[in-house]
Structures are given as C-alpha cells and as structure tokens.
Amino acid sequence: MYQKILCPVDGSEASDRGMNEAIRLAAGQRSTLCFLHVIDNGTLMMCMPVAEGAFDVLREGGQKTLTEAVEAARAQGIDAQSRLKEIIDGRVSAAIISEAQDFGADLIVMGTHGRRGVSRLLLGSDAATVVGTSPVPVLLVK
C-alpha cells in the first residue's frame, strides 16, 4: 500500500518510537524508507550567541542519528536512505512537508511527545502542523 515512507528523526525517545514503527511498516509492505533530520539553525541563532563550531556539532549529531536509523532499517532488510536538511527560517514542519514531496512519499511516520494544553501552546507542535498541511497520510506514534 505504501511504497515510500518518510520518517523524521531527531534522536529523542518519541522519534525512536516513530522510527521503529516506520521500520515495522516498511518491512511489512516492502517500502522504501527515507529518514529525515532537520537542523533549525534560525532558532539556534535567535536563542543564544552561537559559538564557533556549534553548527558543525549539530550536523555531526544529525548525521549520527540518521546513520543509526538507516542501519536499524537495513538490519531488517529495508531499502533505506537519509537526508539532512538545514533551515534558517520557517518551521521544521514545512521542511518535513517539502522533503515528503521531494522524496515522493505516500506516508509520513513520526513520533510525537503527545503534549497538550499549555506546553503544546508554548512549544508549538510540528507534528500537528504536519498533520494539518500534509498532502499524504501522516501516522503519529506516541
């Protein structure tokens, strides 16, 4: 049913739950899986003085997260690839939608922290925005 699955990952527990579900779905449907890690450089620059090399540290951490996700998928016999995207303005959710379109995804699987109420309002919800704007189905894993 789903030939191409996009799975955003960030190394968090919620992201790992999404990754594991994406791997399970891809294995069951013989799908191609693409893991995406988005680095929000704009938020980093707004929040604090940026030390030299900070962006390199973020890139290395993102690449490590992607490598681990691809290795986990390939260990299950899944055709997997990865993409690292950096943004300066805009939302992470918009980058996820853009990559889903570029990859030709017919499903997005992502972990969510399941925040509600004030914490969701204060922190925003990229998952909710992806659900609301995605041209393809989105599976949220809590």
TIMI-70572 format. One record per residue (C-alpha): residue in one letter; residue number from 0; x, y, z. Coordinates in pm, whole numbers, plus 50000, padded with zeros to 5 digits. Layout:
REM TIMI-70572
residuo:num:x:y:z
A:NUM:X:Y:Z
...
//
This chain:
REM TIMI-70572
residuo:num:x:y:z
M:0:50000:50000:50000
Y:1:50275:50249:50091
Q:2:50575:50242:49861
K:3:50773:50535:50006
I:4:50770:50629:50373
L:5:50931:50944:50514
C:6:51028:50934:50880
P:7:51164:51247:51051
V:8:51411:51161:51329
D:9:51582:51370:51595
G:10:51724:51111:51835
S:11:51459:51163:52105
E:12:51260:50878:52261
A:13:50948:50991:52076
S:14:51140:50998:51750
D:15:51276:50649:51816
R:16:50921:50518:51862
G:17:50827:50670:51527
M:18:51139:50524:51365
N:19:51064:50176:51496
E:20:50706:50192:51368
A:21:50825:50318:51027
I:22:51070:50027:51006
R:23:50795:49780:51102
L:24:50558:49923:50839
A:25:50827:49935:50570
A:26:50923:49574:50637
G:27:50563:49457:50615
Q:28:50494:49644:50293
R:29:50836:49624:50129
S:30:50853:50002:50121
T:31:51146:50232:50066
L:32:51217:50433:50379
C:33:51374:50777:50398
F:34:51484:50920:50730
L:35:51498:51298:50762
H:36:51679:51509:51019
V:37:51610:51883:51017
I:38:51850:52128:51179
D:39:51682:52456:51271
N:40:51977:52696:51258
G:41:51749:53000:51280
T:42:51619:52907:51624
L:43:51973:52845:51746
M:44:52088:53185:51622
M:45:51793:53362:51787
C:46:51823:53192:52123
M:47:52186:53242:52211
P:48:52520:53365:52089
V:49:52644:53092:51860
A:50:52986:52956:51947
E:51:53222:52875:51664
G:52:53167:52516:51559
A:53:52815:52490:51706
F:54:52663:52422:51364
D:55:52923:52153:51298
V:56:52824:51982:51623
L:57:52458:51989:51517
R:58:52543:51846:51176
E:59:52753:51568:51327
G:60:52477:51481:51574
G:61:52216:51482:51299
Q:62:52428:51263:51077
K:63:52485:51019:51364
T:64:52108:50998:51424
L:65:52048:50934:51053
T:66:52323:50672:51030
E:67:52179:50482:51326
A:68:51828:50493:51176
V:69:51945:50369:50835
E:70:52148:50090:50996
A:71:51845:49980:51203
A:72:51629:49968:50889
R:73:51887:49788:50678
A:74:51931:49530:50955
Q:75:51565:49443:50888
G:76:51629:49417:50513
I:77:51469:49751:50430
D:78:51583:49980:50149
A:79:51663:50294:50349
Q:80:51820:50629:50280
S:81:51865:50953:50470
R:82:51853:51326:50421
L:83:51989:51606:50637
K:84:51822:51942:50588
E:85:51920:52275:50742
I:86:51681:52565:50770
I:87:51736:52924:50879
D:88:51379:53048:50869
G:89:51045:52876:50855
R:90:50927:52583:51056
V:91:51057:52231:51082
S:92:50711:52111:50980
A:93:50741:52295:50647
A:94:51078:52129:50585
I:95:50921:51788:50654
I:96:50639:51853:50406
S:97:50887:51978:50144
E:98:51104:51668:50181
A:99:50800:51440:50166
Q:100:50711:51596:49832
D:101:51070:51579:49701
F:102:51101:51213:49805
G:103:50759:51126:49665
A:104:50644:50989:50000
D:105:50298:50842:50023
L:106:50315:50824:50405
I:107:50488:51021:50681
V:108:50554:50840:51009
M:109:50672:51047:51301
G:110:50697:51023:51674
T:111:50525:51280:51891
H:112:50570:51381:52251
G:113:50193:51398:52291
R:114:50199:51737:52461
R:115:49866:51901:52531
G:116:49741:52225:52676
V:117:49982:52500:52775
S:118:50301:52305:52699
R:119:50180:52246:52343
L:120:50090:52613:52302
L:121:50425:52731:52436
L:122:50640:52481:52248
G:123:50433:52458:51929
S:124:50362:52134:51757
D:125:50542:52045:51440
A:126:50355:51713:51436
A:127:50016:51888:51442
T:128:50124:52124:51166
V:129:50247:51832:50954
V:130:49913:51657:51002
G:131:49726:51973:50906
T:132:49928:52053:50594
S:133:50049:51720:50459
P:134:49926:51614:50116
V:135:49978:51249:50221
P:136:49862:51048:50525
V:137:50054:51101:50848
L:138:50092:50841:51121
L:139:50178:50988:51461
V:140:50334:50748:51708
K:141:50302:50840:52074
//
